[in-house]
């Protein structure tokens, strides 16, 4: 499960950096990622900030 989270974070981070490189407005990471995760997953493995 941790590996899955890591993969999703990497994909999201890549998308954000690409959007930033293109000069697009990038929405707050949490807004974008939250829909992918069920609530139970948050309780078991809290999300790590993307800018860490």
C-alpha positions in Angstrom: 0.0 0.0 0.0 2.9 2.4 0.8 4.4 1.7 -2.6 1.1 2.5 -4.2 0.9 5.8 -2.3 4.4 6.6 -3.4 3.6 6.0 -7.0 0.5 8.2 -6.9 2.5 11.0 -5.2 5.3 10.7 -7.8 2.7 10.9 -10.7 1.0 13.9 -9.1 4.3 15.6 -8.4 5.3 15.0 -12.0 2.0 16.5 -13.3 2.4 19.5 -11.1 6.0 20.2 -12.2 5.0 19.8 -15.8 2.0 22.2 -15.4 4.3 24.7 -13.6 6.9 24.4 -16.5 4.1 25.1 -19.0 3.1 28.2 -17.0 -0.3 26.9 -16.1 -2.0 27.7 -12.8 -1.4 24.7 -10.5 -4.2 24.0 -8.0 -3.3 23.1 -4.3 -2.0 19.6 -4.3 -4.3 18.3 -1.6 -7.4 19.4 -3.6 -6.3 17.4 -6.5 -5.2 14.3 -4.7 -7.9 13.9 -2.1 -10.5 12.3 -4.4 -8.2 9.4 -5.2 -8.0 8.2 -1.6 -10.7 6.6 0.5 -11.1 8.0 4.1 -9.8 4.8 5.6 -6.5 5.1 3.8 -6.0 8.5 5.3 -6.4 7.2 8.8 -4.0 4.3 8.2 -1.3 6.2 6.3 -1.7 10.0 6.4 -0.6 11.9 3.3 2.9 13.4 3.1 3.1 17.0 1.8 4.3 17.1 -1.8 6.7 19.9 -1.3 8.7 18.1 1.4 
